[in-house]
Amino acid sequence: MNGQHNTQFQDLGWAIPKIQKKIQGNKKRGMKASISGIFKMLRSQPHLSLIGDYPLLWVIMNETKETNKIKIKNALKYSDEYKHLSKREKMWWMRSLSDPAYK
């Protein structure tokens, strides 16, 4: 290399069209998009490797308008960050993702 550094900028804006495409594709097949499926698909993308699980899940929840706690909990099973949180922190994540009015 010639001494130049390759920098990478990652943006959740890239994920929004992917989420919308997945939702629309499932609607055409008469299915509802799986939050955990969308999360796993996005988590595997190198374009989002530097973005944490919470912001990624938040944008999924925002786009899908899903508030079902069971579906959210299923998606959280695939989060490495969530697995290592205390019970109190896990409750905060669940509440903030499932209740749009919660701050």
Phi and psi in degrees as a GROMACS rama.xvg file:
@    title "Ramachandran Plot"
@    xaxis  label "Phi"
@    yaxis  label "Psi"
@TYPE xy
-99.9641  25.6888  ASN-2
88.7992  -4.42675  GLY-3
-84.8973  143.933  GLN-4
-100.267  138.913  HIS-5
-89.5353  114.847  ASN-6
-100.031  153.914  THR-7
-129.437  129.865  GLN-8
-111.12  127.107  PHE-9
-117.365  139.095  GLN-10
-139.886  135.466  ASP-11
-67.3315  -18.2675  LEU-12
-57.5099  -29.2373  GLY-13
-65.7262  -31.4913  TRP-14
-77.471  -30.3028  ALA-15
-58.8776  -49.0937  ILE-16
-62.823  -33.7707  PRO-17
-63.48  -42.9366  LYS-18
-64.4718  -46.9717  ILE-19
-61.9858  -39.2111  GLN-20
-63.7548  -42.1261  LYS-21
-64.1173  -42.5748  LYS-22
-62.6394  -47.4866  ILE-23
-64.4744  -41.1074  GLN-24
-61.3066  -40.1399  GLY-25
-71.5932  -36.4664  ASN-26
-61.1492  -40.6443  LYS-27
-62.5644  -30.9752  LYS-28
-89.6267  2.6537  ARG-29
77.1016  24.2622  GLY-30
-121.106  160.366  MET-31
-98.7801  140.037  LYS-32
-63.7838  137.003  ALA-33
-85.4151  124.399  SER-34
-60.1321  -44.3009  ILE-35
-66.6221  -36.3246  SER-36
-65.403  -42.7717  GLY-37
-64.4096  -43.7852  ILE-38
-60.8175  -46.6427  PHE-39
-62.9284  -40.2221  LYS-40
-63.0848  -46.8243  MET-41
-70.5415  -37.3088  LEU-42
-63.5376  -27.9269  ARG-43
-81.2087  -7.0788  SER-44
-81.0733  127.446  GLN-45
-64.5277  -23.5547  PRO-46
-64.7181  -16.6643  HIS-47
-121.059  16.8798  LEU-48
-67.0421  -24.0324  SER-49
-94.1181  -4.44965  LEU-50
-91.5444  135.271  ILE-51
-69.7604  165.48  GLY-52
-66.6427  -40.0275  ASP-53
-62.402  -50.3347  TYR-54
-61.3163  -35.7268  PRO-55
-65.9961  -45.8078  LEU-56
-64.8703  -37.3931  LEU-57
-62.3092  -43.913  TRP-58
-67.7401  -34.8677  VAL-59
-62.8012  -47.1563  ILE-60
-63.7779  -38.587  MET-61
-64.7461  -40.0954  ASN-62
-78.1919  -37.6782  GLU-63
-84.4166  -18.6794  THR-64
59.7986  26.7585  LYS-65
-84.2527  133.781  GLU-66
-128.046  6.76669  THR-67
-69.4788  115.88  ASN-68
-63.5547  -33.0186  LYS-69
-65.9257  -43.0901  ILE-70
-66.8965  -37.2537  LYS-71
-66.0299  -43.8704  ILE-72
-61.5618  -38.7117  LYS-73
-62.274  -39.9609  ASN-74
-67.426  -38.5014  ALA-75
-65.6177  -20.9973  LEU-76
-60.3374  -25.1388  LYS-77
-94.8507  5.00486  TYR-78
-95.0942  116.839  SER-79
-65.9293  -34.3229  ASP-80
-67.3703  -40.6482  GLU-81
-66.1583  -37.9599  TYR-82
-57.924  -29.9867  LYS-83
-98.4004  9.39811  HIS-84
-86.0947  158.934  LEU-85
-72.7215  166.834  SER-86
-59.8221  -40.3911  LYS-87
-63.5429  -42.7691  ARG-88
-66.3833  -38.664  GLU-89
-62.7676  -39.8611  LYS-90
-63.9248  -38.4923  MET-91
-64.1277  -45.6745  TRP-92
-57.5641  -48.9605  TRP-93
-60.4537  -46.1819  MET-94
-66.7775  -43.3265  ARG-95
-69.5748  -29.3431  SER-96
-81.6847  -31.2811  LEU-97
-91.9168  -19.3357  SER-98
-120.153  100.699  ASP-99
-59.1174  -23.5663  PRO-100
-83.3568  -12.9085  ALA-101
-74.2133  134.589  TYR-102
